[in-house]
Amino acid sequence: MRLNIAKTVIAAVLLIGAAPANASAVHDAAGDYLATYFGSKTGDLDVISASVTYNPASDLFHFESTFAGNLGGSPSGFYIWGFDRGAGSGRFTANGLPQVLFDSVVRFNMDGSGVVSLLTPTSSTTAFAAGTAKIKDNQLIADIAASLLPSNGLAKSSYTWNLWPRDGVLPAGFGQISDFAPDTINAPVQVVPLPGAFWLFGSVFAMFKLAGNSKQRFAVTVKSI
């Protein structure tokens, strides 16, 4: 009995170990600058990984992104997350990216300030202060109120997004964009907490407890003989 439980526990632990640390993260190759881009290539405008999660309990969107170089190497650089809240359109179709859809954008600057811009059904902007985004080495992390990105037909948990850094020293337009993550299509927002992961870890702890209780029962039985 204990052997079967131990085998089950080990299998579950191995399953957890094999699972990716952050299944929601988009991973992007280093050095894959767009052919149309001729701006700074110090690495801080080259996406390595990015994720956006939504927490229904706090009604916050959480942003995490990692770049090939420490942020600040491109002083005129900034970061745009495009969101499809339900009415996204392919505004880069003419540039060969018809599946990068958005109806709003979130911009983060190098000082952690930024702005949320809603493009439809009516245009509006909301600025946030320097330091809202936390920048350390080659990472940018931020939380913003989900109320700044109200539904445009989709539930917040069903929004999709794409990240494209820009170099503002270049003329405005597609040529400012250094990289896309994902490269050609939007990624889904990940909802937290993760029910599947929670129950998986819960099951492992339950099995350990069961194994412990079984061991206690076995010891009592032996003593009584």
C-alpha positions in Angstrom: 0.0 0.0 0.0 2.7 2.4 1.0 4.8 1.5 -2.0 1.9 2.3 -4.4 1.4 5.7 -2.6 5.1 6.5 -2.8 5.1 5.7 -6.5 2.1 8.0 -7.1 3.7 10.8 -5.1 7.0 10.5 -7.1 5.1 10.5 -10.4 3.2 13.6 -9.4 6.4 15.3 -8.3 8.1 14.4 -11.6 5.0 15.7 -13.5 5.3 19.1 -11.7 9.1 19.2 -12.3 8.5 18.6 -16.0 5.9 21.4 -16.3 7.1 24.8 -17.5 7.7 27.4 -14.8 5.4 29.9 -16.5 3.2 28.3 -19.1 1.8 31.7 -20.1 5.1 33.3 -21.1 5.9 34.0 -24.7 9.5 33.2 -25.5 11.1 35.1 -28.4 14.5 34.5 -30.1 17.3 37.0 -29.4 18.4 39.2 -32.2 15.3 38.8 -34.3 15.0 42.4 -35.2 12.5 43.3 -37.9 14.1 43.8 -41.4 12.4 47.2 -41.5 14.0 48.4 -38.2 17.2 50.5 -38.2 17.2 51.8 -34.6 19.1 51.0 -31.5 20.2 47.4 -31.1 21.7 47.4 -27.6 19.3 44.6 -26.6 16.8 46.5 -24.5 14.4 46.6 -27.4 14.8 42.9 -28.2 12.2 40.8 -26.4 13.3 37.5 -24.9 10.1 36.6 -23.0 6.8 38.3 -22.0 3.6 37.5 -20.2 0.4 39.2 -19.2 -1.8 37.7 -16.4 -5.1 38.8 -15.1 -6.2 38.4 -11.4 -10.0 38.5 -11.1 -9.7 38.9 -7.3 -7.7 42.1 -7.5 -8.9 43.1 -11.0 -5.3 43.8 -12.0 -3.3 43.0 -15.1 0.3 42.0 -14.4 3.0 42.5 -17.0 6.4 40.8 -17.0 9.0 41.1 -19.8 12.6 40.2 -20.3 15.0 41.7 -22.9 18.3 40.8 -24.4 20.0 43.8 -22.8 19.6 46.0 -19.7 16.9 48.6 -20.1 18.1 52.1 -20.6 20.6 51.3 -23.3 18.2 52.9 -25.7 17.1 56.1 -24.0 14.5 56.9 -26.6 13.0 53.4 -26.4 9.5 52.5 -25.1 7.3 49.4 -24.9 3.8 48.9 -26.4 1.4 46.1 -25.4 -1.5 46.0 -27.9 -4.7 44.4 -26.5 -7.7 43.0 -28.2 -10.6 43.5 -25.8 -13.1 42.2 -28.3 -13.0 44.6 -31.3 -9.4 44.3 -32.3 -8.4 44.9 -35.9 -5.3 44.1 -37.9 -3.7 47.6 -38.1 -0.4 46.0 -39.3 -2.0 44.1 -42.1 -0.3 46.2 -44.7 3.0 45.2 -43.0 2.3 41.5 -43.3 0.9 41.0 -39.8 -2.9 40.6 -40.2 -3.2 38.5 -37.0 -1.7 41.1 -34.6 -5.1 42.5 -33.5 -5.7 45.3 -31.0 -8.2 48.0 -30.0 -6.1 49.5 -27.2 -2.5 49.9 -26.3 -0.5 50.2 -23.0 2.7 52.1 -23.2 5.6 51.9 -20.7 8.5 54.4 -20.9 12.0 53.9 -19.6 11.2 55.8 -16.3 8.3 53.4 -15.6 5.7 56.0 -16.6 3.2 55.3 -19.3 -0.3 55.6 -20.7 -3.3 53.5 -21.6 -4.9 54.4 -24.9 -8.3 53.1 -25.9 -8.8 53.2 -29.6 -12.4 52.0 -29.9 -15.3 52.5 -29.5 -14.1 56.0 -28.7 -10.6 57.1 -28.2 -9.3 58.1 -24.7 -6.0 58.1 -22.8 -5.1 57.6 -19.1 -1.5 58.4 -18.0 0.2 56.9 -15.1 3.2 58.1 -13.1 6.9 57.3 -13.3 7.8 54.2 -11.3 4.5 52.5 -12.1 6.5 49.9 -14.0 9.5 48.5 -12.1 12.6 48.2 -14.2 15.6 46.2 -13.0 18.4 45.1 -15.3 16.8 43.5 -18.3 13.3 43.1 -16.8 10.2 45.3 -16.8 7.4 44.4 -14.4 4.1 46.3 -13.8 0.6 46.1 -12.5 -2.2 48.2 -13.8 -5.9 48.4 -12.9 -8.0 46.3 -15.3 -10.6 49.1 -15.2 -8.3 51.0 -17.5 -8.9 48.3 -20.1 -12.7 47.8 -20.0 -14.3 45.1 -22.1 -15.0 45.8 -25.7 -16.9 42.5 -26.1 -14.7 40.0 -24.4 -14.3 39.0 -20.8 -11.0 40.3 -19.4 -9.9 36.8 -18.9 -10.2 36.3 -22.7 -8.2 39.3 -23.9 -5.2 38.7 -26.1 -2.1 40.8 -26.4 1.2 41.4 -28.3 4.3 43.3 -27.3 6.3 45.5 -29.6 9.1 47.8 -28.5 9.8 51.0 -30.4 12.7 53.4 -30.7 11.3 56.9 -30.6 14.3 58.5 -32.2 13.1 57.1 -35.5 10.3 58.7 -37.5 6.8 57.7 -36.3 5.4 54.6 -38.0 6.0 50.9 -38.4 9.8 51.5 -38.8 10.0 52.4 -35.1 9.1 48.8 -34.2 12.1 46.6 -33.4 10.4 43.3 -32.5 7.1 41.5 -32.0 6.3 39.0 -29.2 4.7 36.7 -30.3 6.1 37.2 -33.8 2.9 37.0 -35.9 -0.1 36.5 -33.7 -1.6 37.5 -30.3 -1.1 35.6 -27.1 -3.9 34.9 -24.6 -4.0 36.6 -21.2 -3.3 34.0 -18.5 -5.7 34.0 -15.5 -4.4 33.6 -12.0 -4.6 31.9 -9.7 -4.1 28.8 -11.8 -6.8 26.3 -10.8 -5.0 23.3 -12.4 -1.7 24.0 -10.8 -3.4 24.6 -7.4 -5.2 21.3 -7.5 -2.1 19.5 -8.7 0.0 20.7 -5.8 -3.0 20.1 -3.5 -3.2 16.5 -4.7 0.5 16.0 -4.0 0.3 17.3 -0.5 -2.8 15.2 0.1 -0.9 12.1 -1.1 2.0 12.9 1.3 -0.5 13.2 4.1 -2.1 9.9 3.1 1.3 8.3 3.0 2.0 9.6 6.4 -1.3 8.4 7.9 -0.8 5.0 6.2 2.6 4.7 7.9 1.1 5.5 11.3 -1.6 2.9 10.8 1.0 0.4 9.8 3.0 1.1 12.9 0.0 0.7 15.2 -0.8 -2.6 13.6 2.7 -4.0 14.1 2.8 -2.9 17.7 -0.5 -4.6 18.5 0.7 -8.0 17.2 
